[in-house]
């Protein structure tokens, strides 16, 4: 029958099982995978002082409707909002109580929604593309505590791969982030809440990160020179393809794990796909500009660029695959 594959997030306890044979899906872009590895970034400027400063600089509006909240200092309104940052819907309801609260809490709402998405994301979690013919897992992938929790502590190492592939503790992920919020009955019954989500989904830089039903796609930042990158947070390595559509293949080529070389693809180099050097490592997708902000070169960053070797591998695989042809990295 051939070997089938599953993408698994160890930390999220989620998996996309039965993707098919590797050659059947390897060259297909997977927006759902890339979106799960991508999270919104909260700008450093989104803090209490800057929010108050932006708001204070606006011209005061006249003819406000009566509201007790209007008598409170802006600093106190913002403190209340910050207390609700973990509860996005409650924060929205508070923000809608008056015009002052709505304008003042814009950045807090951004942070709240960002954090909600990040908790659902796979970004930064241990990721592996596991074949169902796998036997041993990468060394150290599961801790002793995790083996005990998953009731795998009584099995030999060469049995763990197939057991993890089919483990019932790993459920299917939510493909539309944050679909649970978007389809919440409270949101669906309130046009203001729907408009709030749609507004953030269109607004830069949030539009580059948020996935709502029917609107998600990877786009470049406002700078035409900015590119997307795949990062290994464990090994501090990264790959920067020139096309966002190639991010999927970059990930697949690095996180495979199996004990069987059957991948349903042609070419001598296909065998490297079952021993992916990033299998089980912590991985995410971000913009090059964001990475540079987080890891400035002048700070002595130890990150290594492995783009050239990954590009050569993917181009060689494409040439050997009669059904695909030339790969555009």
Phi, psi and omega in degrees: 000333182096165185270136177250161190230157177218140172264128186233134169258109183298315186287326180275352183055046180227155180208147168253099186272165171052050178290345184107192177283149188304317181294342181279335183237352188302317186271001181271126176299141181233092181297328182294321178294311182297320180294326179289339179266000184245133180230154178289148178256133178270114181302145180298333182288349183276071177233175186303312185298315183292324180297316179295319181298317178298317183291317182296334182284348181279154177288138180292138178270148181258169176060041174295144171292151180303136178200132176298325182298332182293340179278350181276146175299151180300325179300322181287322175301319181290324177298318178298316180298317181298328178293339183258007187299332180279351181235088189302315182294321176296321178297318178299313181300318177296318182296332182277359185288332177198165183296320179303311182297319182296312182290323183290329188265011183304313182289328177293320178296321176301311180299318183297313180293323177300315182293325179295317178293318183298325180293334179269346188284157172271352185302127180085000178266167180283122186242140177214140173259102192254130175275149182283357172264006181294147174247277179280148175267163174306140184302129177081004182300314178254130176284166177301322179295321179291321176300319179293317180298320181273003181058042178247005185290345181265005184255155178285157182302323184285359177257347190292327182299306181293327180291320179293323180304320185253013187294133183287345180287345182259109182265174179287141180281165173276117185282333182253103180267126355257084185300326180296327178283315183299322183266006175301136184300327179295323179286315182298331181270002184228109183299328180294321179290321176299315180297325179298313179296317180295325178297312179294328181292337180261344190273130174282142004272003186296328182298339180280348189239326188280142177243112172245158183308120173085356186239358188280133167200152178277127177232162176283166178284184181298337177272125182294343181272351182284144181227162174272152181218153173255129183242141170258106183286340179284309183266353183057056175233158179210161177228135181238095176285157180277344180238131178299334179294343182270356181301323181300312181294325177300313180296310181303321186289347187247345189243012181288148178208122174197165176258002183237133185277004181283107182238003178059037177223154182267155173112148182293329186279356179299334183297336181289342184290339181271356177232055183301129183293345179255005184301121179087001179273168179274122190229146170213174177237132179209179176273148179302321180297322179293316180300319181292328176293321182282329185227075182296134181304326183291348179272010178075042181299138181260013182293144182242132179270115179249024183303316186300313183293322179291320177300315179298318180297311183295321178294323177293318178297320181293319180296321181285343183269107183298334183275352184247296181103217185284131179262129179263104183284000000 
